[in-house]
Amino acid sequence: MVAGLVLGALVSAWAFSIVAAYRERGQPGSPGLAATPPQPVAPAPPASRASVARTIGASLTDPRASSTAYLSDAAMNAFVQEMRGQSGKLKAVIRAPNADLADEADPTLTATFEGAAGQEVTSPKLAAPANPGIYKLAVQLGKISKPVEDLRVITMVPFAQKKNDRIGLYYLGSWPYEGGGKPRTASYSNPSGFIEVTRENRTTAVSEHFKLGDFLTKDQYDVWPKYLLLEPKLLDKLELTVAELEKQGHRVDHVFVMSGFRTPRYNKGGGNTGGRANLSRHMYGDASDVYIDNDRDGQPDDLNGDGKVDTQDAKVFADAAEKVERQYPALVGGIGIYKACCGHGPFTHIDTRGYRARWYGEGAG
């Protein structure tokens, strides 16, 4: 399906370029396809912008560019659109070192990355940098380059870096099948790696409504860096659910993640363990317990407008997620509704485990 969308975008752009060129040929005094009029020159990036943006944006606005620039730009735009997920609202691409950024991409595209310290890394293809970290991205095709200002590439720390149940001073614990045995499905296999989260990068936006720090395990508060699993499909499902809620007339300014990623260590014995499954999807980074908290008072909002906050409000969120699953089968997973308990209000569990699961109250989260 993604490949079809990408191909469709490219074909549309090619068609536009050809039609535009023929129109130019028909104008009085037109030199034909070989010499199209100059395109408007956009303002240069501010001097304070990071070096990737300073050095690679100029060719897109080069007045000498021919109509083939339309084709190149379309290829890059199609790639970026794929990275933004089905919701169009993802702001992070999470990959293992050197892993391809896209399943289907123009093989002539390359990438330039800029790390937190300003170092630049050039990739001969669209692949994540070898070293773990969070990078700014620019997509290149020949001499044409395009910085993607609000999309970050995150290279994970390999799972093998975990020694004695921890990385550095941060305790993770052991995954259910780490000691052996065959997982029930591939989604229960050991993770491939972790996102390293620091005090400085925890505010990195991973989608329109969420940032990295929202999904951290609620323990080891003074230990940095921390390590996180976060599945982009979960972000996509959450953003699509927010869009569905807004479509229904519900204002959504802030979604509170009561529980995102839980390390196996924390899942087993941290906080209130009631209702936690031994194979909780929270340990795999594709589950979240959420509620709408627009006024940011730490409590769920009255979504259905009946003057009280109860499981009916959590059901509004769950019903919206149900509609998303029907429209996007690739995001199928668990949806659970929980009552208020132990100092927290009612909430909705959302995950993308790969098969349908539903429950009310304490269940298979």
C-alpha positions as CSV (number, residue, x, y, z in Angstrom):
1,M,0.0,0.0,0.0
2,V,2.8,2.4,0.9
3,A,4.6,1.6,-2.3
4,G,1.4,2.4,-4.2
5,L,1.1,5.7,-2.5
6,V,4.7,6.6,-3.3
7,L,4.4,5.6,-6.9
8,G,1.1,7.6,-7.2
9,A,2.8,10.7,-5.8
10,L,5.7,10.3,-8.3
11,V,3.4,9.8,-11.3
12,S,1.3,12.8,-10.3
13,A,4.4,15.0,-10.1
14,W,5.8,13.7,-13.4
15,A,2.5,14.4,-15.1
16,F,2.4,17.9,-13.7
17,S,6.0,18.6,-14.8
18,I,5.2,17.4,-18.4
19,V,2.0,19.4,-18.7
20,A,3.7,22.5,-17.3
21,A,6.6,22.1,-19.7
22,Y,4.3,21.8,-22.7
23,R,2.3,24.8,-21.6
24,E,5.6,26.8,-21.5
25,R,6.5,25.6,-25.0
26,G,3.1,27.0,-26.2
27,Q,3.8,30.5,-24.9
28,P,4.9,33.2,-27.3
29,G,8.7,33.4,-27.3
30,S,9.0,30.2,-25.3
31,P,12.3,28.3,-25.9
32,G,10.5,25.0,-25.3
33,L,11.3,22.2,-22.9
34,A,15.0,22.8,-22.8
35,A,14.8,26.1,-21.1
36,T,12.0,26.7,-18.6
37,P,11.6,30.0,-16.8
38,P,13.4,30.5,-13.5
39,Q,11.6,29.5,-10.4
40,P,11.1,32.1,-7.6
41,V,14.0,32.2,-5.2
42,A,13.1,31.5,-1.6
43,P,14.9,33.5,1.2
44,A,18.1,31.9,2.4
45,P,18.0,30.2,5.8
46,P,19.0,32.4,8.7
47,A,22.7,32.4,9.6
48,S,21.9,30.9,13.0
49,R,20.3,27.8,11.5
50,A,22.2,24.5,11.8
51,S,24.8,23.8,9.2
52,V,22.8,21.2,7.3
53,A,20.1,23.7,6.6
54,R,22.7,26.3,5.7
55,T,24.6,24.2,3.2
56,I,22.0,22.1,1.4
57,G,18.9,24.2,0.8
58,A,20.1,26.4,-2.0
59,S,19.9,24.0,-5.0
60,L,16.1,23.6,-4.7
61,T,15.7,27.4,-5.3
62,D,18.4,27.6,-8.0
63,P,16.9,29.7,-10.8
64,R,18.8,27.6,-13.4
65,A,16.9,24.5,-12.3
66,S,15.0,22.8,-15.2
67,S,11.6,21.1,-15.0
68,T,13.4,17.9,-13.8
69,A,13.5,19.6,-10.4
70,Y,9.8,18.8,-10.1
71,L,10.6,15.1,-10.4
72,S,13.4,15.2,-7.9
73,D,11.4,17.2,-5.4
74,A,8.4,14.8,-5.8
75,A,10.7,11.8,-5.1
76,M,11.9,13.5,-1.9
77,N,8.4,14.6,-0.8
78,A,7.1,11.0,-1.3
79,F,9.8,9.6,0.9
80,V,9.2,12.2,3.6
81,Q,5.4,11.5,3.4
82,E,6.1,7.9,4.1
83,M,8.2,8.7,7.1
84,R,5.3,10.7,8.6
85,G,3.1,7.6,8.8
86,Q,-0.6,7.1,7.9
87,S,-1.5,10.0,10.2
88,G,0.9,12.3,8.5
89,K,1.9,13.6,12.0
90,L,5.0,11.5,12.9
91,K,8.1,13.6,13.6
92,A,10.6,10.8,14.3
93,V,12.0,7.9,12.3
94,I,13.4,5.2,14.7
95,R,15.9,2.7,13.3
96,A,18.7,0.3,14.2
97,P,22.2,1.5,13.1
98,N,22.6,1.5,9.3
99,A,19.0,0.3,8.8
100,D,17.1,1.6,5.8
101,L,14.9,4.5,6.5
102,A,12.2,3.4,4.0
103,D,11.0,0.1,2.6
104,E,10.3,1.7,-0.8
105,A,12.4,4.7,-1.8
106,D,14.1,6.0,-4.9
107,P,17.5,4.3,-4.9
108,T,19.1,7.5,-6.1
109,L,18.2,9.4,-3.0
110,T,20.9,9.9,-0.3
111,A,20.8,11.6,3.1
112,T,22.9,14.0,5.2
113,F,22.5,14.0,9.0
114,E,23.4,16.4,11.7
115,G,23.9,15.2,15.2
116,A,23.3,17.0,18.5
117,A,26.9,18.3,18.6
118,G,26.7,19.7,15.1
119,Q,28.7,16.8,13.4
120,E,27.6,15.9,9.9
121,V,27.2,12.4,8.5
122,T,26.6,11.6,4.9
123,S,24.9,8.3,3.9
124,P,25.3,6.9,0.3
125,K,21.7,5.7,0.6
126,L,18.7,6.4,2.8
127,A,19.9,4.6,5.9
128,A,20.2,5.6,9.5
129,P,23.6,6.7,10.9
130,A,25.8,4.0,12.4
131,N,26.2,5.8,15.8
132,P,23.2,6.0,18.2
133,G,21.7,9.4,18.6
134,I,19.1,11.9,17.4
135,Y,19.8,13.5,14.0
136,K,18.4,16.3,11.8
137,L,17.8,15.1,8.3
138,A,18.3,16.4,4.8
139,V,17.3,14.3,1.7
140,Q,19.4,14.7,-1.4
141,L,19.1,13.7,-5.1
142,G,22.2,14.7,-7.0
143,K,22.7,18.4,-6.5
144,I,19.2,19.0,-5.2
145,S,18.9,18.8,-1.4
146,K,16.1,19.4,1.0
147,P,16.3,19.7,4.8
148,V,13.4,18.2,6.7
149,E,13.0,20.7,9.5
150,D,10.5,18.9,11.7
151,L,11.5,15.2,11.3
152,R,14.3,13.6,13.3
153,V,16.1,10.3,12.7
154,I,16.8,8.3,15.8
155,T,19.4,5.6,15.7
156,M,18.9,3.1,18.6
157,V,21.5,1.6,20.9
158,P,21.7,-2.1,20.0
159,F,20.1,-4.6,22.4
160,A,23.5,-6.3,22.9
161,Q,24.7,-3.3,24.8
162,K,22.5,-4.5,27.7
163,K,24.7,-6.3,30.2
164,N,23.5,-7.8,33.5
165,D,20.0,-6.4,33.0
166,R,21.2,-2.8,32.5
167,I,22.9,-0.3,30.2
168,G,25.3,1.9,32.2
169,L,23.5,2.7,35.5
170,Y,20.0,2.3,34.1
171,Y,18.2,-1.0,35.0
172,L,16.0,-2.6,32.4
173,G,15.6,-6.2,33.5
174,S,15.1,-9.2,31.2
175,W,12.5,-9.8,28.5
176,P,10.3,-12.8,28.8
177,Y,12.1,-14.9,26.2
178,E,15.5,-13.6,26.7
179,G,16.6,-16.7,28.5
180,G,15.3,-19.0,25.8
181,G,12.0,-20.5,24.5
182,K,10.0,-19.6,21.4
183,P,7.9,-16.4,21.6
184,R,4.2,-16.8,20.9
185,T,4.6,-14.4,17.9
186,A,7.5,-12.4,16.5
187,S,6.2,-9.3,18.3
188,Y,7.2,-10.9,21.6
189,S,10.8,-11.4,20.5
190,N,13.6,-9.5,22.2
191,P,13.8,-5.8,21.1
192,S,16.4,-4.9,18.5
193,G,17.5,-1.9,20.4
194,F,16.7,1.1,22.6
195,I,16.4,4.9,22.2
196,E,18.8,6.7,24.5
197,V,17.0,9.5,26.3
198,T,19.0,12.3,28.0
199,R,17.9,15.3,30.0
200,E,18.6,17.4,26.9
201,N,16.7,15.3,24.3
202,R,13.7,14.1,26.3
203,T,11.6,17.0,24.9
204,T,12.2,15.9,21.3
205,A,8.9,15.7,19.4
206,V,8.1,12.2,18.1
207,S,4.7,13.2,16.7
208,E,2.4,16.2,16.7
209,H,1.0,15.6,20.3
210,F,3.9,13.6,21.9
211,K,7.5,13.8,22.8
212,L,10.1,11.2,23.9
213,G,9.8,11.9,27.6
214,D,6.1,11.1,27.6
215,F,6.8,7.4,27.2
216,L,9.6,6.9,29.7
217,T,9.3,4.4,32.5
218,K,8.3,6.1,35.8
219,D,11.3,5.1,37.9
220,Q,15.0,5.7,38.4
221,Y,14.3,9.4,38.3
222,D,17.9,10.6,38.9
223,V,19.5,8.1,36.5
224,W,20.5,9.5,33.0
225,P,20.6,8.5,30.3
226,K,17.5,6.3,30.3
227,Y,16.5,3.8,27.6
228,L,13.2,3.6,25.8
229,L,11.3,1.4,23.4
230,L,8.8,3.3,21.2
231,E,6.9,1.8,18.2
232,P,6.0,4.3,15.5
233,K,2.8,2.4,14.8
234,L,1.7,3.3,18.3
235,L,2.3,7.0,17.7
236,D,0.4,6.7,14.4
237,K,-2.6,5.0,16.1
238,L,-2.7,7.6,18.9
239,E,-2.5,10.5,16.4
240,L,-5.2,9.0,14.2
241,T,-7.4,8.5,17.4
242,V,-6.8,12.1,18.4
243,A,-7.9,13.2,14.8
244,E,-11.0,11.0,15.2
245,L,-11.9,12.6,18.5
246,E,-11.5,16.1,17.0
247,K,-13.7,15.0,14.1
248,Q,-16.3,14.1,16.6
249,G,-16.1,17.6,18.1
250,H,-13.8,16.9,21.1
251,R,-11.1,19.4,21.7
252,V,-7.7,17.8,22.2
253,D,-4.9,20.0,23.4
254,H,-3.0,17.6,25.6
255,V,-2.9,13.8,25.8
256,F,-1.5,12.5,29.1
257,V,0.5,9.3,28.9
258,M,0.0,7.7,32.3
259,S,2.1,4.7,31.3
260,G,4.1,4.2,28.1
261,F,7.2,2.0,27.9
262,R,7.7,-0.1,31.0
263,T,11.0,-1.9,31.5
264,P,10.5,-5.6,32.5
265,R,12.0,-4.8,35.8
266,Y,9.4,-2.1,36.5
267,N,6.5,-4.1,34.9
268,K,7.2,-6.9,37.4
269,G,7.5,-4.9,40.6
270,G,7.3,-1.1,40.1
271,G,4.4,1.0,41.3
272,N,0.9,-0.5,41.3
273,T,1.2,-3.8,39.4
274,G,-2.5,-4.6,39.5
275,G,-3.7,-5.6,36.0
276,R,-0.3,-5.9,34.5
277,A,0.2,-8.9,32.2
278,N,3.4,-10.9,32.4
279,L,3.7,-10.4,28.6
280,S,2.6,-6.8,28.8
281,R,2.9,-4.9,25.5
282,H,4.2,-1.9,27.5
283,M,7.5,-3.9,27.7
284,Y,7.7,-3.8,23.9
285,G,7.1,-0.1,23.4
286,D,3.8,-0.4,21.5
287,A,1.4,0.3,24.3
288,S,0.2,3.3,26.2
289,D,-2.4,4.1,28.9
290,V,-3.8,7.5,28.1
291,Y,-6.4,10.1,28.7
292,I,-7.2,13.6,27.6
293,D,-6.1,16.3,30.0
294,N,-6.5,19.7,28.3
295,D,-6.4,21.7,31.5
296,R,-3.3,19.8,32.6
297,D,-4.6,19.3,36.1
298,G,-3.3,15.7,36.2
299,Q,-6.8,14.2,35.9
300,P,-8.9,13.0,32.9
301,D,-11.3,15.4,31.3
302,D,-15.1,15.0,31.0
303,L,-15.2,14.0,27.3
304,N,-18.8,13.1,27.0
305,G,-20.0,16.2,28.8
306,D,-22.2,14.5,31.4
307,G,-20.7,16.5,34.3
308,K,-18.6,13.7,35.7
309,V,-15.4,11.8,34.9
310,D,-15.8,8.0,34.7
311,T,-15.2,5.1,32.4
312,Q,-17.7,6.5,29.9
313,D,-15.1,9.1,29.1
314,A,-12.4,6.4,28.7
315,K,-14.9,4.7,26.4
316,V,-15.1,7.8,24.2
317,F,-11.4,7.4,23.6
318,A,-11.7,3.7,23.1
319,D,-14.5,4.0,20.6
320,A,-12.4,6.5,18.6
321,A,-9.5,4.0,18.5
322,E,-11.9,1.3,17.4
323,K,-12.9,3.4,14.4
324,V,-9.2,3.9,13.6
325,E,-8.6,0.2,13.6
326,R,-11.4,-0.4,11.2
327,Q,-10.0,2.1,8.8
328,Y,-6.3,1.1,9.3
329,P,-6.1,-2.7,9.8
330,A,-2.3,-2.5,10.0
331,L,-2.7,-0.8,13.4
332,V,-4.8,-3.5,15.0
333,G,-4.1,-4.3,18.6
334,G,-5.5,-4.0,22.2
335,I,-8.0,-1.5,23.5
336,G,-8.9,-1.6,27.2
337,I,-10.9,0.6,29.5
338,Y,-9.9,1.0,33.1
339,K,-11.7,2.4,36.1
340,A,-10.3,5.0,38.5
341,C,-8.1,3.5,41.1
342,C,-5.2,4.1,43.4
343,G,-4.9,7.8,42.9
344,H,-5.5,8.0,39.2
345,G,-8.7,8.5,37.1
346,P,-10.1,6.3,34.4
347,F,-8.0,5.7,31.3
348,T,-7.8,3.9,28.0
349,H,-5.2,1.4,27.0
350,I,-4.1,1.5,23.4
351,D,-1.6,-0.8,21.7
352,T,-0.6,-2.2,18.3
353,R,0.2,-5.8,19.2
354,G,-0.8,-7.1,15.7
355,Y,-4.0,-8.8,16.7
356,R,-7.4,-7.7,18.2
357,A,-7.8,-7.7,22.0
358,R,-10.5,-6.0,24.1
359,W,-11.1,-5.8,27.8
360,Y,-12.7,-3.8,30.5
361,G,-11.1,-3.2,33.9
362,E,-8.0,-5.2,34.8
363,G,-6.9,-7.1,31.8
364,A,-4.2,-7.9,29.3
365,G,-2.3,-4.6,29.2
